[in-house]
Amino acid sequence: MLRSLSIQNFALIEQLQVSFDSGLITITGETGAGKSLLLGALGLLLGKRADINSVKDNTQKCFIEGVFDIKKYNLVSFFQQEELDYEDQTIIRREILPSGKSRAFVNDTPVTLQSLTSLGTRLIDIHSQHQTLEITTNDFQFEVLDALAGADREIESYKRGLQLLKEKKKEVKSLEASQEEFTKEYDYNAFLLKELEEAKLKVGELQELEEQYEQLNNIEEIQERLSGSLAIVSSEEIGVSDQLNTIKNNILKIESYSSPLKELSQRIQSLYIELDDIGETLLRELEKLEADPEQLEKTSQRLQLLNNLLVKHSVSKIEELMVLTEELREKVSKTESLTEDIELLKKEIYKTESKLDEVATKIHKKRNKALPQLVKELEEILKELGMANATFQASLELQEKYLSNGKEVLEFLFSANKGGAYGQLKKVASGGELSRIMIAIKSILSRYTQLPTIIFDEIDTGVSGEIAHKMADLMKDMSQKMQVFSITHLPQIAAKGQNHYKVYKEDVQNTTITQLKLLSREERIKEIAEMIGGKNISDSALTHAKSLLGS
């Protein structure tokens, strides 16, 4: 519940700090005194978007802070999910800087507006007049019914299953689209793959083939030049080898005469050995050579095949062709296996739908059992609120379609008068009737759920007399289990509050500011008397006020 509220530099509020207790808290004040400002400040605290125009002095920071006692709300898991430090006494702070930038903090940790809004809905339910129309929506009606049905676990299970079903159907749709696309290209891809696989590509093959082709294509010239070179090296008497041998022997005989000659002799010896090895290599290479027109043709054809594939696929290396082969193999394989994948996924969808149907049936049974109870309790409360002839007709019908919270359509019809025709709430109920129906629903919800603090903003509009007393009693009963704020113009409701605050304006140093004050016993008597009879308080109004307060 809301323990305290601090507001600084917001609209007509210069500085305000107030504490709240549990139970029923009533807030009164003249029209225009600033009750809406309190709701606006709370709205900011709970995640509404900030507006720089709501800042009183735009050269100073606007500051709103609320302290909440949340130990009864089972919010530890929410704080863990949002990666926030949990405290039984949680502090929420909202700031609007002069630049217009807004910041939000939970227990001094910065948070996004999304997180703040999500937390805010778990802490305070602000119910203003225009929100009464919520009860005419199917979603809200299901929310109320489910509170009585106690089907939270099944509904959560259903929602998880529905999300899974949507994902699987989306996946099937994507696979079917891919299948259609791949099928169009399948024949061409399969042809390209076969062509590349038959080529039996090897890394480095192109370079080897090019060398082999050059050798076979120029074998006569190679033989001729190798033979001539070998003759120069090894011819008797005039060959380089014989002549170098002569030089070697000559120097060998005089090498002992000096170190330079000995070094020269060693160099000639090394040269002679190298030349001898060159001669042997020339001979080996020459002996290996043999004209092979058939092999030359094969090599030429293989080179042409590989070069054609390189050009066809716009690549420059055999390795790139091999990568392309793998890609085509994957595409062809995927096309061939897509049908199997789709069928397997459809079986999973069928199983998911079967499980969803089971859960939806359990939800339906619980809702069907709770629906008469909801109608009965609503009609009983409305009788107390002066709607003795108000009745409802409600029914649940299972559908084939999977809806967001089950497979049912809820028809919730209302008649205010005996013998009157039933119709949808938004069409047949007046504003005053909707207000009373809403507070009846909130009263029921307070019995079955751990509601947050609730704020009723003039929900009593159009109500007076004994009905106002009954409405006040309902709020009083609700406040036994939760903190209830009621912003009201009715003295009957104002008097029921365990604590009574007054919103008022005052002029301070030529500036109008809004204040909020906790009234004493005597101040409450005066305030309620004014609500009964106006500014000129009569003795009868004072007596009536005292009687309302039980004195």
Salt bridges, closest charged atoms under 4 A:
GLU30 OE2 - LYS535 NZ 2.65
ASP69 OD2 - ARG3 NH2 3.79
GLU95 OE2 - LYS61 NZ 3.59
GLU95 OE2 - ARG93 NE 3.07
GLU95 OE1 - ARG103 NH2 2.51
ASP108 OD1 - ARG93 NH1 3.09
ASP125 OD2 - LYS442 NZ 2.56
ASP146 OD1 - ARG367 NE 2.66
GLU154 OE2 - LYS366 NZ 3.05
GLU176 OE2 - LYS346 NZ 3.48
GLU195 OE1 - LYS312 NZ 2.88
GLU197 OE2 - ARG329 NH2 3.01
GLU205 OE2 - ARG302 NE 2.80
GLU221 OE2 - ARG225 NE 3.27
GLU285 OE2 - LYS288 NZ 3.17
GLU294 OE2 - LYS298 NZ 3.86
GLU326 OE2 - ARG329 NH1 2.21
GLU348 OE1 - LYS168 NZ 2.81
GLU353 OE2 - LYS169 NZ 3.58
ASP357 OD1 - LYS407 NZ 2.92
GLU377 OE1 - ARG447 NH1 2.82
GLU408 OE2 - HIS364 ND1 2.53
GLU408 OE1 - ARG367 NH1 2.47
GLU458 OE2 - HIS489 NE2 2.94
ASP473 OD1 - LYS496 NZ 2.93
GLU523 OE2 - LYS517 NZ 2.45
GLU527 OE1 - LYS502 NZ 3.07
GLU530 OE1 - LYS535 NZ 3.65
